Amino acid sequence: MSYLETTAQVYAEAAETPQVGLCCVSTPPLQLPGLMIPEIMHQMNYGCGSTVHSAELFGEPTVLYIGVGGGIEALQFAYFCRQPGGVIAVDPVPEMRKAATSNLEVAAQENDWFNPNFVTILAGDAFELPVPDASVNIVAQNCLFNIFEPEDLKRALIEAYRVLKPGGRLIMSDPIATRPIPLHLQEDERLRALCLSGALTYDEYIQHLVGIGFGQIEIRARRPYRLLDTQSYNLDKPLLLESLDSVSFKVPMPEDGACVFTGKTAIYSGADPLLDDRAGHLLQRGIPLAVCDKTAAKFALQFPQDVIITDSTWHYDGGGCC
């Protein structure tokens, strides 16, 4: 079988027999007032983080969710998109589509605000999304794209970019690797299907997004996900995988390259009350300003004595220089 066929088989089995902890989610799902998440959805929460960020969900956007799983994030998105077809969930695995449909019916019994027609579940995959160009505000995926080999990842990102409206957002949660994963693990189809051997490094992951044309990328969270030990995975030293939550915006690419926000700030400490870099950034003395990594690097070069650049926090939630 191809690795994609192996992946489909793994998740068909996980749909018919829930496998708690399949992706080792270490944080509880987002809690929202009046939202009751059925126990079956908790058991089928096959993700590595979260793609549901309330700040991105104003104005009842149309959300396209790739890889419906047990339906937990489709339900969470529907909490913000309370309209028929507000959430479109796409999955290539019939068993998973059937399970998610059943789980959402249970959710409707436990949540008086929720109507199952808020979520439309469609057959399809990340490489040919069954929606028109520029038709959705948000595309989201959790712990799926890391499975793809590089050329397939590029295809999936191109498709996500295609269906997003201008200004739309690609929200992703994926494992990344703290160093390149050895070839013998990359070639293990089952480990890849289990989100353990296909992850890119952070720099590789971001470059894929920039290469597709996303002009702004924001890192919402970065946390330990799984440790691959030496005994089980035939490694010289342990390899840490991390979970990365990101939001990529379909906005024009700046002439000097994409703006990538990782939680850095710039703090002016000079003699004057203000520092104007003549490029659109105004720093008040002593007041931290959130800046993208590109701007942080420019400040460090131009004003090494007067501007302090703080380290990346890997948690950025808006505001700042751009």
GIURWO-V896062 format. One record per residue. N is the residue number from 1. OMEGA is omega in whole degrees, 0 to 359 (999 if undefined). Layout:
N/OMEGA
N/OMEGA
This chain:
1/171
2/181
3/178
4/176
5/176
6/179
7/179
8/180
9/180
10/185
11/169
12/178
13/181
14/177
15/184
16/177
17/182
18/182
19/182
20/178
21/181
22/179
23/174
24/174
25/184
26/179
27/181
28/178
29/178
30/179
31/182
32/181
33/177
34/179
35/175
36/180
37/181
38/181
39/181
40/177
41/175
42/181
43/183
44/180
45/187
46/180
47/182
48/180
49/178
50/172
51/183
52/180
53/189
54/181
55/181
56/193
57/178
58/173
59/179
60/180
61/169
62/185
63/171
64/183
65/184
66/182
67/191
68/183
69/179
70/175
71/187
72/182
73/172
74/177
75/180
76/177
77/180
78/177
79/180
80/186
81/189
82/179
83/179
84/180
85/179
86/176
87/176
88/181
89/184
90/179
91/180
92/187
93/183
94/181
95/180
96/177
97/180
98/181
99/181
100/178
101/179
102/182
103/179
104/175
105/175
106/180
107/179
108/178
109/184
110/182
111/185
112/178
113/190
114/173
115/181
116/180
117/171
118/182
119/175
120/181
121/184
122/170
123/179
124/179
125/186
126/185
127/177
128/182
129/187
130/177
131/182
132/174
133/171
134/187
135/182
136/179
137/185
138/166
139/181
140/172
141/183
142/172
143/177
144/188
145/178
146/180
147/189
148/169
149/191
150/182
151/177
152/175
153/178
154/178
155/182
156/180
157/177
158/179
159/178
160/179
161/182
162/188
163/180
164/171
165/173
166/185
167/180
168/188
169/171
170/182
171/186
172/168
173/185
174/168
175/169
176/183
177/181
178/168
179/182
180/179
181/181
182/185
183/184
184/175
185/178
186/184
187/178
188/188
189/181
190/177
191/177
192/180
193/180
194/177
195/182
196/186
197/181
198/188
199/173
200/169
201/180
202/183
203/179
204/182
205/181
206/181
207/174
208/180
209/179
210/182
211/178
212/177
213/178
214/187
215/178
216/181
217/182
218/180
219/181
220/181
221/174
222/187
223/175
224/183
225/183
226/175
227/174
228/186
229/185
230/186
231/186
232/190
233/176
234/181
235/175
236/177
237/183
238/181
239/181
240/169
241/178
242/175
243/182
244/173
245/183
246/173
247/181
248/188
249/175
250/178
251/182
252/178
253/176
254/182
255/182
256/175
257/185
258/173
259/179
260/182
261/180
262/178
263/177
264/170
265/174
266/181
267/180
268/182
269/184
270/185
271/183
272/179
273/184
274/170
275/177
276/182
277/179
278/178
279/177
280/182
281/181
282/182
283/171
284/183
285/176
286/183
287/179
288/175
289/176
290/181
291/174
292/183
293/179
294/179
295/177
296/180
297/179
298/177
299/181
300/179
301/186
302/187
303/187
304/181
305/190
306/183
307/175
308/176
309/179
310/181
311/172
312/173
313/186
314/174
315/182
316/183
317/172
318/181
319/175
320/199
321/191
322/999
